[in-house]
Every structure is written in structure tokens, then in C-alpha cells.
Amino acid sequence: MNAYLSSISLRGAPAIRENPLPRFRDQNRNLEMRSDGSVPPAVLEGAGRDMAFRVLPYKMQDDYQRARGMCSIKTVVLENDVLTATFLPEFGGRLYSLYNKRDHRELLFKNPVIQPANLALRDAWLSGGIEWNIGRTGHTYHTCAPVFFQKCKDINGEGFLRMFEYDRCEGLCFQIEFRLPEGSDVLFACVKIMNSRDEAVPMYWWTNIAVRETPGMRILSGTDEVLFLNPQAGGFGLGKMPHLASVPGKDASFPAAFHYSSEYFFQTPKDALPWEAAVYPAEGWIFAEYSTPELPYRKMFTWGTHQGGRKWRDFLSEPGKGDYVEIQAGLGRTQLHGLTMPANAVWTFTQTFTGFEADAKALGTMEYHDASEAMAKMLRREIPAFAPEDESLAEYLSMGSGWGALEQRRRSLRGLSPLPIDFPAESIGDEERPWLQLLLHGKLPENTPSFMIGPDWRAMLEKDSGKEALVHLGVMLCEEGLESEAAAAWEKSLPHPLAYRCLSLAAAKNGDSAAALAYMEQAVALDGSDSYRREYAKLLLEAGEYDRCWALLRAIAEDAPDRLWMLRATAARHTGRWDALEEMLGREYACIREGETILTDLWFAWAEKTGQANQTDPPPHLDFRMK
């Protein structure tokens, strides 16, 4: 086994800028999971619990482009004589490629470009490879952020690669030890999630694996019982593979059966080996993933064969090169099922990834249950019990954030037990340093670019009488649902652009659009950056102030955030500037959200007004419809 730092060169637009304005959580902390009536109450237990949107203290990553060029991307490589695993440490430790050198075959969907798109909790996300999702339903906070990598040895002298980070929302540590023994064609990922707090926390984990989508490929797992999206009933149903109401008359184990984007979750029995496989009958090849019982559930996701689904594949990659489906593994029955991790608990499981030649043609023609049983017999069920990690200092290959080191410092000063991972002090940077100053000296510096949560930090802010501390105290109070106390803190900090902006949000939530506009106008007068103008423009549109919105956005930079251009296009629609709207509809937008239809809505409005309504479908570059 060898582990080392390297790089790859490929086309892309990897620059991602954070939004400096806080995005507050949904105060209704649960999500609704609808059933079509076929799901028993016991199966619905925990559905939606603590799964509503939350991002603070992280910031949104919503400013990126599609102007691609050649770029160098840092990688961490783990290899033996059979496999080469290539990770992207600056993009959440994503396993970008898993290559079998003996068979000259890529096991995963390896995206030929680096292209952010709006699908993650913080917005920016990449397709391809394997992604490690922790904390909350959706693509994780760290998916487009750096994580730590270490080259290590265990007490038996066996080398391995360790990835780890600190989850700021729940105050958790997590790590993955990647093991690749000599001669092995299996990559092992040993996951450890550590809650060192004296209270229970919400928990979520899903490993998302992108595999190539080819004609005739099939997805198999160790059970035929699935929870599936039932579009006709508008909720989840409980069914038996391969015949589901979502694709009547078709075999749902073939992703090509789905016209529209869809998914289903395999409900692995407790006494069965959890696994999932992508079978390629035409190639005589199988990709398989299996795990220890602690990671029981599996999922299949497909974009569907309709124009919108094809568009999404190409949009996330390059035309004709983005075909993939995802097979996933998780802790909960579905990605809407919330779990609770007890105080001071440690959860572990091991996941494996491999590919091999087999009589896949037969698996492509057999009845689903028979094919599943035949596939299960091909799997090597043994997962080694690896030796404990060495306690000596490991070699860092890549650094993550400094938030774990800051929390370690706070705990030390408060006489609390340390975090279970030793985060290096040198990882503390510009984002964390203002909070270190507050911790050490009781004063939060002006223009602090990051946010914080937690009762101890709130107590420190309450002792600091400065305007910057008051603004951040208001942010913290609002995130906790203490909205009137937050508004009082912001009022005391005026004039401050962020305080005006947050007071504007509070006024809008209370139905006072005039006050919301007045506050935001003052915020933009103090800070005319794109982030503030974007929120002001949105408010103007919501208030029907279309001419004022057009005046605000009439002249914006060519490289302004895409969302600003989309607001400009909406203003053009409502002010009858059809030529300007047509020009903007010719652009390609990077920031469209999964399921969002704003571009097609604008196109239909333009088509109706310009006599193009006889066209049934918008141009493909605008059509992101999921249904």
C-alpha cells in the first residue's frame, strides 16, 4: 500500500465563493414524509425528524460559474498492486476515481470535468465518484470544502489513509480509514462517528456512489422490499421489486425504465448482508458495494430518460459524458428518516467497494429475485477486523478547516474533555481567528467573516458590547428561534449593513414589506456588493416593484452571480423588456436548483408574448424540469 499527495489536470470551473450573509434555519425542525397509505406506522417512525433545512454556522456556497478552463486539482492517492483510489481533499474527500489496474477498468462514474451545481445543503456540489454525507439530509456541508487526510500506520505496521473533519452543526467528529491491503481488489472504508457531547444529537449518514449508466445495466440488492416515490399518490409507497407503481408494467431494477427522476430505498432485513450492485450484462462486469450490518439500507437514484434528466446529466458533466446513476448506503430507512445519536456515543461501520468480471449477462435476464440471490452468492462476505490505529503522529497530506482546532482550544480553556480527534493548531485560519480572539480576549474583531453557534459562544458575545458582537449575537439568537431578542440586538448595532439586512428579513417574515424594503435599501447603501443587491432585488420583485428592480440590475457585471442575472431576467419579464429577456435566456446558468423551473417559466412567458407559443418544449439548455 502506498499513499501520497498528487494532482490531476482537467477542465472545470472549480472556483466557489461563499455568500457572506447568513441563511437561517427552518424553525419547524421536522420535514413531512407523505405516504400513499401503503407504509405501516412502524416504518414511518422517525420520518422527517430533525431533517428540516439548517446550514448555520456554515455559509452558503452559491457563487460559481460555468466558464471552464484547464485547472489543476489537488488529489490524495491510495494504491496497491491492483487498485488506485484517487481522492479530492478540497472537495470533501470525494473518491473521484477507483481504477482497477489489473483489468484496466474504472469502477466508478469518473466525471471528466469539475463543475459545481446547486444540489447540496450549502448549494455547490459535484457529480461523480463517492461522496460521504453526514449530519443532515442532503449533500453534506463538507462536499465542496477541504478535509484532513493523514498517511498512517496501525500497530501491526500496516499502512492506511485517514480522512477526518469536525461537523460544526452538531459538534461531532467523524473519520474514515481507507484500507487497501496488498493484492486486494477491494477498497475498505472504516467509518467512525463520534459524539463527545453530553447530549444526544440528530444523526444522518449516506454514502453516495455514482456508477456508470449504460444501456441494459441493472441494479440489484439483497431484498425485494423497497420504499419508493409514488408520483401518482404524491408520497412514498411500500412495494416489492421489480414491479412498482412508479413505473407500471416495467422492471424497476433497470434504471432506464424510469422516464422521470426517481428513487427507491431497499429495506434490508436485519439478518441479511447489506449490499447493492450495478450489473453490466453487455460488459460481463459488476460493481458491488457491501458493508457491516450497522449500515443497513440501500438506495437507487436515476435522473430519468426525459429531456430534463438528460439535461441534468450533461449539465453536471459534458454533453454525452455525464451518464450515471447513484447507488447509496445509509443509516436510516430513507433520507428523510432522522436518527438520534446518544450522548458520548461512538458509531462504527465498514463499507467495501469492488468490481469484478462475472456472468453478468445471465443476471440481466433472470427474474429479479433469482438474479438477486445469484448476485449475493458472488459477494465475498468477509470484512476483516483491522488493527486499531497507531497513536503515534501521522503524516498530514492535506489540511481541512480550523474549526476542530478552535473547539479543541475552547474545551481546553474550559477544562472540558478534549475532542476524540487531535486537530492541528496550525489549521486555524482567517475564518476561525476572530473567534479565537473572542475566546482569548473577549472581543470580536470588526468585519468578522464567519458565524458561530453554541451557548458558550453566545455567553461570550453577550459580554462584548461592540457592534460586531451585537450583530453576531443577533444572528445566533435568530438561529435559535429567539427572533425578538435578535431584532433588539441588531437595532443596537446600527448602522451596520448586516444588521439592516437581518432586520429586513425579520420585517418580511412579519408581513411588513415596506419596512423590509426600507431596511434593505439602507443595507445596500452601506454595502452594494452582489450579495446585498441580490436580496434587495428579490424583495423588490416580491413587492411588485419591477421598475425599481430593473433600475437596480440594469447594469451588472458579466461575471456577476448567476442568481443576480436570473433576477434581472425576471424583472425584464415583468417590465416587458422581451428583447433583453431573450438575450438573457441565451445564457447558461450554473445555479439552477434541483426541481427549480424558473428558466422554463421565463421561456414560456417569453414564447407567449413573442408568438413562439407553438413550440412545445423550451430549448434544452433551459430545461431542468424533473417531472
ZAMARGU-4260 file (C-alpha; in steps of 0.2 Angstrom, whole numbers, plus 5000, padded with zeros to 4 digits):
<rodrens>
0) 5000/5000/5000 | 5006/5017/4996 | 4998/5034/5000 | 5004/5051/4993 | 4999/5069/4988
5) 4997/5072/4969 | 4986/5082/4957 | 4976/5080/4941 | 4973/5091/4927 | 4956/5093/4919
10) 4943/5106/4913 | 4932/5114/4925 | 4926/5129/4935 | 4932/5125/4952 | 4931/5142/4960
15) 4917/5143/4973 | 4914/5159/4983 | 4904/5159/4999 | 4889/5170/5002 | 4894/5182/5017
20) 4876/5183/5023 | 4869/5170/5035 | 4855/5159/5029 | 4844/5155/5044 | 4836/5138/5048
25) 4818/5132/5046 | 4811/5135/5063 | 4800/5120/5060 | 4814/5107/5063 | 4805/5092/5055
30) 4801/5088/5037 | 4785/5080/5032 | 4786/5062/5024 | 4770/5058/5014 | 4764/5041/5012
35) 4752/5034/4999 | 4744/5023/5013 | 4754/5008/5010 | 4768/5012/5023 | 4765/5005/5040
40) 4766/5017/5055 | 4782/5007/5062 | 4791/5011/5045 | 4786/5029/5046 | 4794/5031/5064
45) 4807/5044/5064 | 4802/5050/5046 | 4807/5069/5045 | 4813/5071/5062 | 4826/5085/5064
50) 4828/5084/5045 | 4822/5102/5040 | 4834/5114/5032 | 4849/5120/5043 | 4866/5127/5037
55) 4872/5139/5051 | 4886/5141/5057 | 4891/5136/5039 | 4889/5149/5025 | 4881/5146/5008
60) 4892/5142/4993 | 4881/5150/4980 | 4893/5159/4968 | 4902/5150/4954 | 4902/5150/4935
65) 4902/5138/4920 | 4916/5146/4911 | 4928/5131/4911 | 4946/5131/4908 | 4960/5119/4912
70) 4964/5118/4930 | 4975/5108/4942 | 4966/5099/4956 | 4974/5093/4972 | 4972/5074/4975
75) 4977/5061/4988 | 4981/5044/4981 | 4980/5027/4989 | 4985/5012/4979 | 4991/4994/4980
80) 4996/4982/4965 | 4978/4981/4960 | 4968/4997/4964 | 4971/5015/4963 | 4960/5026/4973
85) 4960/5045/4970 | 4953/5057/4982 | 4949/5076/4981 | 4954/5083/4998 | 4947/5100/4994
90) 4930/5093/4989 | 4925/5084/5005 | 4937/5070/5002 | 4926/5063/4987 | 4933/5047/4980
95) 4935/5054/4962 | 4941/5038/4954 | 4943/5019/4959 | 4954/5011/4945 | 4957/4993/4943
100) 4975/4992/4936 | 4974/4973/4933 | 4958/4974/4922 | 4961/4992/4915 | 4944/4997/4921
105) 4937/5012/4930 | 4924/5006/4943 | 4915/5022/4946 | 4907/5036/4936 | 4923/5047/4934
110) 4917/5065/4929 | 4928/5072/4916 | 4925/5090/4922 | 4924/5099/4939 | 4908/5108/4938
115) 4899/5115/4954 | 4880/5115/4953 | 4866/5119/4965 | 4862/5102/4974 | 4870/5102/4991
120) 4865/5109/5008 | 4876/5124/5005 | 4872/5124/4986 | 4888/5119/4977 | 4890/5101/4973
125) 4899/5090/4961 | 4893/5074/4952 | 4904/5058/4951 | 4913/5046/4962 | 4909/5043/4980
130) 4903/5056/4992 | 4902/5054/5011 | 4887/5063/5018 | 4885/5066/5037 | 4874/5077/5048
135) 4858/5081/5039 | 4848/5076/5024 | 4856/5081/5008 | 4873/5083/5001 | 4884/5087/5016
140) 4891/5103/5022 | 4909/5097/5018 | 4906/5092/5000 | 4914/5107/4992 | 4926/5111/5007
145) 4943/5104/5012 | 4945/5090/5024 | 4960/5082/5033 | 4970/5067/5026 | 4984/5058/5035
150) 4995/5044/5030 | 4995/5032/5045 | 5001/5015/5051 | 4992/5004/5063 | 5000/4994/5077
155) 5004/4979/5065 | 5014/4991/5054 | 5000/4991/5040 | 4998/5007/5031 | 4981/5016/5029
160) 4974/5033/5024 | 4964/5043/5036 | 4951/5056/5032 | 4943/5067/5045 | 4934/5083/5049
165) 4923/5092/5063 | 4905/5094/5060 | 4901/5112/5066 | 4882/5110/5066 | 4881/5096/5079
170) 4899/5097/5086 | 4903/5079/5080 | 4919/5072/5074 | 4920/5059/5060 | 4934/5050/5052
175) 4936/5036/5038 | 4951/5025/5037 | 4953/5019/5020 | 4962/5002/5019 | 4969/4993/5003
180) 4979/4978/5008 | 4992/4972/4995 | 4984/4960/4982 | 4966/4966/4987 | 4954/4971/4974
185) 4943/4978/4987 | 4944/4995/4995 | 4938/4996/5013 | 4931/5012/5021 | 4931/5010/5040
190) 4919/5024/5047 | 4919/5031/5064 | 4906/5044/5070 | 4910/5052/5087 | 4898/5062/5098
195) 4908/5068/5113 | 4894/5079/5119 | 4884/5076/5135 | 4868/5077/5125 | 4860/5067/5111
200) 4861/5074/5093 | 4852/5071/5077 | 4862/5060/5065 | 4862/5056/5047 | 4874/5046/5035
205) 4873/5041/5017 | 4887/5036/5006 | 4883/5041/4988 | 4891/5031/4974 | 4890/5037/4956
210) 4892/5022/4944 | 4891/5022/4925 | 4874/5021/4917 | 4875/5011/4901 | 4861/5003/4891
215) 4854/4987/4899 | 4863/4990/4916 | 4853/4983/4931 | 4853/4987/4950 | 4852/4973/4962
220) 4851/4972/4981 | 4848/4959/4995 | 4830/4962/4997 | 4815/4965/4986 | 4806/4976/4998
225) 4808/4995/4995 | 4801/5011/5000 | 4798/5021/4983 | 4792/5038/4977 | 4775/5036/4971
230) 4772/5051/4960 | 4753/5046/4956 | 4750/5047/4975 | 4761/5061/4979 | 4771/5052/4993
235) 4781/5036/4997 | 4774/5019/4995 | 4780/5002/5001 | 4782/4989/4987 | 4790/4974/4980
240) 4804/4974/4967 | 4804/4974/4952 | 4786/4980/4949 | 4782/4997/4957 | 4768/5009/4954
245) 4781/5022/4949 | 4785/5013/4933 | 4769/5002/4929 | 4772/4987/4918 | 4791/4989/4919
250) 4805/4981/4929 | 4811/4994/4941 | 4828/4986/4943 | 4833/4993/4926 | 4836/5012/4928
255) 4831/5015/4910 | 4813/5010/4915 | 4811/5027/4923 | 4805/5041/4912 | 4807/5054/4926
260) 4819/5057/4940 | 4815/5044/4954 | 4822/5034/4968 | 4819/5019/4979 | 4826/5013/4996
265) 4830/4994/4999 | 4824/4989/5016 | 4837/4976/5020 | 4831/4963/5034 | 4841/4964/5050
270) 4848/4946/5047 | 4854/4949/5029 | 4871/4956/5022 | 4868/4974/5017 | 4874/4976/4999
275) 4870/4984/4982 | 4877/4980/4965 | 4877/4988/4947 | 4877/4974/4934 | 4883/4977/4916
280) 4877/4962/4906 | 4885/4968/4890 | 4902/4970/4898 | 4902/4955/4909 | 4906/4966/4923
285) 4899/4970/4941 | 4902/4984/4953 | 4897/4979/4971 | 4897/4988/4987 | 4893/4979/5004
290) 4895/4983/5022 | 4894/4978/5040 | 4876/4977/5047 | 4877/4994/5055 | 4874/5002/5038
295) 4859/4993/5033 | 4849/5002/5020 | 4852/5005/5001 | 4845/5017/4988 | 4844/5019/4969
300) 4843/5036/4961 | 4841/5040/4942 | 4839/5056/4933 | 4826/5048/4921 | 4826/5047/4902
305) 4816/5063/4899 | 4824/5079/4892 | 4826/5086/4909 | 4835/5071/4916 | 4846/5070/4901
310) 4850/5089/4903 | 4855/5086/4921 | 4867/5073/4916 | 4875/5084/4903 | 4874/5099/4914
315) 4884/5091/4928 | 4897/5085/4916 | 4899/5087/4897 | 4887/5083/4883 | 4886/5064/4881
320) 4898/5061/4895 | 4888/5063/4911 | 4878/5046/4911 | 4877/5039/4929 | 4865/5033/4942
325) 4868/5033/4961 | 4868/5018/4972 | 4869/5023/4990 | 4870/5016/5008 | 4863/5024/5023
330) 4859/5023/5042 | 4840/5027/5040 | 4826/5019/5030 | 4826/5033/5018 | 4835/5050/5018
335) 4820/5058/5026 | 4822/5046/5042 | 4830/5055/5056 | 4841/5046/5069 | 4846/5051/5086
340) 4864/5048/5092 | 4865/5046/5111 | 4877/5057/5121 | 4895/5052/5121 | 4892/5038/5108
345) 4903/5031/5095 | 4896/5023/5079 | 4907/5012/5068 | 4904/5003/5052 | 4915/4996/5037
350) 4910/4998/5019 | 4918/4989/5004 | 4919/4994/4986 | 4925/4982/4972 | 4922/4977/4954
355) 4924/4960/4945 | 4921/4950/4929 | 4906/4938/4930 | 4892/4931/4920 | 4883/4947/4921
360) 4873/4943/4905 | 4863/4930/4914 | 4860/4942/4929 | 4852/4954/4916 | 4839/4942/4910
365) 4834/4932/4926 | 4819/4937/4936 | 4823/4950/4949 | 4823/4938/4965 | 4833/4925/4956
370) 4846/4937/4950 | 4847/4945/4967 | 4851/4928/4975 | 4863/4924/4962 | 4872/4940/4964
375) 4873/4938/4983 | 4882/4921/4981 | 4896/4930/4971 | 4900/4943/4985 | 4914/4939/4997
380) 4905/4942/5014 | 4921/4943/5025 | 4926/4960/5031 | 4942/4960/5040 | 4943/4967/5058
385) 4958/4979/5055 | 4970/4983/5069 | 4967/4999/5080 | 4976/5014/5073 | 4993/5019/5079
390) 4993/5033/5092 | 5009/5040/5086 | 5009/5056/5075 | 5004/5053/5057 | 5009/5062/5042
395) 4997/5075/5035 | 4994/5075/5017 | 4981/5088/5017 | 4973/5101/5029 | 4955/5104/5032
400) 4946/5118/5042 | 4952/5125/5058 | 4935/5124/5067 | 4940/5107/5076 | 4956/5115/5082
405) 4946/5130/5089 | 4934/5119/5098 | 4949/5109/5105 | 4956/5126/5112 | 4939/5131/5119
410) 4937/5114/5128 | 4955/5115/5135 | 4952/5133/5142 | 4935/5127/5150 | 4943/5112/5157
415) 4932/5100/5147 | 4936/5084/5140 | 4945/5085/5123 | 4938/5080/5106 | 4942/5062/5101
420) 4952/5069/5086 | 4968/5079/5088 | 4965/5094/5076 | 4981/5103/5072 | 4983/5121/5079
425) 4990/5127/5063 | 4974/5124/5054 | 4966/5139/5062 | 4965/5152/5048 | 4956/5169/5044
430) 4939/5162/5046 | 4942/5155/5064 | 4954/5168/5070 | 4942/5181/5075 | 4933/5169/5086
435) 4949/5164/5094 | 4952/5182/5098 | 4935/5182/5106 | 4939/5167/5116 | 4956/5173/5122
440) 4952/5192/5124 | 4933/5194/5125 | 4932/5205/5110 | 4926/5200/5092 | 4935/5210/5079
445) 4926/5221/5066 | 4921/5213/5049 | 4921/5195/5056 | 4918/5185/5040 | 4911/5169/5049
450) 4897/5164/5060 | 4896/5153/5076 | 4883/5144/5086 | 4883/5137/5104 | 4878/5143/5122
455) 4896/5146/5127 | 4899/5157/5112 | 4883/5166/5115 | 4888/5170/5133 | 4905/5177/5126
460) 4896/5188/5114 | 4884/5194/5127 | 4899/5201/5137 | 4906/5210/5122 | 4897/5227/5120
465) 4904/5230/5102 | 4893/5232/5087 | 4901/5217/5078 | 4897/5206/5093 | 4879/5213/5094
470) 4877/5209/5075 | 4883/5191/5078 | 4873/5189/5094 | 4858/5193/5084 | 4862/5180/5071
475) 4864/5167/5084 | 4848/5172/5093 | 4838/5171/5077 | 4845/5154/5073 | 4839/5148/5090
480) 4822/5155/5086 | 4823/5170/5098 | 4818/5182/5085 | 4813/5197/5095 | 4829/5196/5105
485) 4838/5195/5089 | 4830/5211/5082 | 4834/5220/5098 | 4852/5216/5096 | 4853/5221/5078
490) 4844/5238/5082 | 4858/5241/5095 | 4871/5238/5082 | 4865/5251/5069 | 4871/5257/5057
495) 4878/5241/5051 | 4874/5233/5034 | 4872/5215/5040 | 4860/5221/5054 | 4850/5231/5042
500) 4849/5216/5031 | 4843/5204/5045 | 4830/5217/5051 | 4824/5217/5033 | 4822/5198/5034
505) 4813/5199/5051 | 4801/5213/5044 | 4797/5202/5028 | 4793/5187/5039 | 4781/5198/5049
510) 4772/5203/5033 | 4779/5221/5033 | 4786/5223/5016 | 4788/5242/5017 | 4799/5240/5032
515) 4808/5226/5024 | 4812/5236/5008 | 4817/5251/5019 | 4829/5241/5029 | 4837/5233/5014
520) 4839/5249/5005 | 4849/5255/5019 | 4860/5239/5019 | 4863/5241/5001 | 4868/5260/5003
525) 4881/5254/5016 | 4887/5238/5006 | 4882/5237/4987 | 4890/5220/4984 | 4881/5207/4974
530) 4875/5198/4989 | 4866/5213/4996 | 4859/5218/4979 | 4853/5201/4976 | 4842/5200/4991
535) 4836/5218/4988 | 4831/5214/4970 | 4822/5198/4977 | 4812/5209/4989 | 4808/5222/4975
540) 4801/5208/4964 | 4791/5201/4978 | 4783/5218/4982 | 4779/5221/4963 | 4792/5235/4962
545) 4798/5229/4945 | 4804/5245/4938 | 4814/5248/4953 | 4821/5231/4952 | 4826/5234/4934
550) 4834/5250/4938 | 4844/5241/4952 | 4850/5227/4940 | 4850/5236/4923 | 4869/5237/4923
555) 4878/5222/4931 | 4895/5214/4928 | 4896/5200/4915 | 4903/5189/4929 | 4890/5193/4942
560) 4882/5178/4951 | 4870/5169/4940 | 4856/5171/4953 | 4858/5190/4950 | 4856/5188/4931
565) 4841/5177/4934 | 4833/5191/4945 | 4837/5203/4931 | 4828/5192/4918 | 4813/5191/4930
570) 4812/5210/4931 | 4814/5211/4912 | 4799/5199/4910 | 4788/5210/4922 | 4793/5226/4913
575) 4790/5220/4896 | 4808/5220/4890 | 4807/5205/4879 | 4822/5208/4869 | 4833/5209/4885
580) 4824/5193/4892 | 4828/5184/4875 | 4846/5189/4877 | 4847/5183/4895 | 4838/5166/4890
585) 4853/5163/4879 | 4864/5162/4894 | 4869/5146/4903 | 4865/5147/4921 | 4876/5137/4934
590) 4865/5139/4949 | 4848/5130/4945 | 4842/5120/4960 | 4836/5103/4958 | 4817/5104/4954
595) 4818/5123/4950 | 4808/5129/4935 | 4812/5147/4934 | 4820/5146/4917 | 4807/5137/4909
600) 4794/5148/4917 | 4803/5163/4909 | 4804/5155/4892 | 4786/5151/4892 | 4781/5169/4896
605) 4793/5175/4883 | 4786/5162/4870 | 4768/5168/4873 | 4772/5186/4871 | 4783/5184/4855
610) 4772/5172/4846 | 4783/5157/4849 | 4770/5148/4859 | 4768/5134/4846 | 4784/5127/4852
615) 4780/5113/4865 | 4797/5112/4874 | 4810/5125/4879 | 4827/5124/4872 | 4837/5110/4881
620) 4849/5122/4889 | 4835/5129/4899 | 4825/5113/4903 | 4829/5107/4920 | 4812/5100/4924
625) 4812/5084/4935 | 4794/5079/4930
</rodrens>
